Amino acid sequence: MSTHKASQIQIGELLELAVHEGASDLHLAVGLPPTLRIHGALAPLDSEPLGPEDTERLMRSFAPENHIQHLETGGGSDFGFSFGDLARFRVSIFRQKGHVGIVLRQIPTKMLTLAELGLPAQIKELLFRPRGLILVTGPTGSGKTTTLASMLNIINHERDCHVITIEDPIEYFHAHSKSVVTQREIGADVPSFKEALRRALRQDPDVILVGEMRDLETMEAAITAAETGHLVFATLHTTGAVRTVDRIVDAFPVNQQEQIRTQLSTSIVAVISQILMPRLDKPGRVAAFEIMIATPSIRALIREGKTHQIASDLQTGAKWGMQTLDAHLLDLWHAGAISKDEMLSKAQDQEEIMQHVRGTRQ
């Protein structure tokens, strides 16, 4: 790329490079050369910084016209984009300082097994439940979509059911296998998550994936769907089981919170919370998980508003596949997969982790 002037850079060669280098993201911003994110670190390309006319030209070379309109009228738009047979990207186009900015996230083409993700084998049993709510949570870029896609892939190939996904945008494509898979994109197929959920209940679903529980109405609809005989998967931008449960309850008005706690306690099946970190032992990244399985004890704690006590159940629930985030971080550190600094920066209780490290914990 070093011999290229900014005005000569084409989106195709940038995407080819992103695929070849195994980049998770490609950033195109005015004043910087095109920049890849590889194994969590930003890597600017050796080329001229992009000007306003370059990012505009690159955006218009592949963005659908309706999304260009959304950019011009609303300041931004998100969509899925297939780069031939090489890869698929989730694209965000937006305005910043009056100029066009673009971020393309590469969607892995290979579906991972639960073992490859780093999840315990007991998680598979949850995918065969007839009803309930399974939440996959974590910060942006933590791999939630990949985890959900892998779970749906198992359901698609091993269960005879109708799966409806509601996504913004559709990232992984699921071909019909043993299941029928209906994938609906917000904006293209249906106006909102709330409306898509309302309609989904009339479409004979067995399994429903809600890409993101963004608002009160979507949370309410997802919990109701889980209560009424459907297995519902959804995501939230929270870290840890306790924060996830509290976030849902706190989203509702005070006079509804007791009712929501009761509904959640009966409908919730599991909370899988994850973060991604750079590996120490080899190139790539590794996920650390906190896993809460809804036992009768945990259901009672949710119902009674004693979520702060859930942590002790996680620590003693290994036989059900439960684990705390800190315990998994310690396991990864002991295995040499992550650095001590990385473990400490992601730990929920740094002092206790340090006691383990020093070997002073009684």
WODAMO-V380811 format. One line per field, one symbol per residue. burial: 1 if it has 9 or more other C-alpha atoms within 8 Angstrom, else 0. A space follows every 10 residues. Layout:
BEGIN
burial=???
END
This chain:
BEGIN
burial=0001110010 1001100110 0011111111 0111111111 0001101111 1101110111 0000001101 1000111111 0010001111 1111100011 1111111000 1101101010 0010001000 1111111110 0111011111 1011111010 1111111111 1000000111 1011110001 1011111101 1000111111 1010010110 1110111011 1111110111 1111111111 0100001101 1111101111 1111111111 0000111111 1111000111 1110011001 1011101100 1111110111 0110011110 0111001000 0011110000 00
END
